[in-house]
Amino acid sequence: MTELNRLERELRMRQTDFSTFDRLLKKASDRRAKMTPVTGDAVDLPLNSAAASGAAPWPDYQQFLDATTRRRIERLYGPDFEAFGAHL
């Protein structure tokens, strides 16, 4: 984040106060679907408000990915996760 602030100064941009992100991230995490595990590998169920509220099963993200898609995502975004993983 220090480097991003340096870049903002260099570009004469308004400085981002990253200390405010904790509050914003907490607020955003409250809006995520509650995890009620889905059993099995096949995902064949409605993803509706009941599922999002935790009253019905909501699949884990891994259940949406087949092996080919997972490899493609890892290849495309692997460097980003390595670089920014400590901040996610």
HELIX and SHEET records of a PDB file:
HELIX    1   1 THR A    2  GLU A   10  1                                   9    
HELIX    2   2 PHE A   18  THR A   20  5                                   3    
HELIX    3   3 PHE A   21  ASP A   30  1                                  10    
HELIX    4   4 SER A   49  SER A   53  1                                   5    
HELIX    5   5 TYR A   61  PHE A   64  5                                   4    
HELIX    6   6 ALA A   67  PHE A   84  1                                  18    
HELIX    7   7 GLY A   85  HIS A   87  5                                   3    
END                                                                             
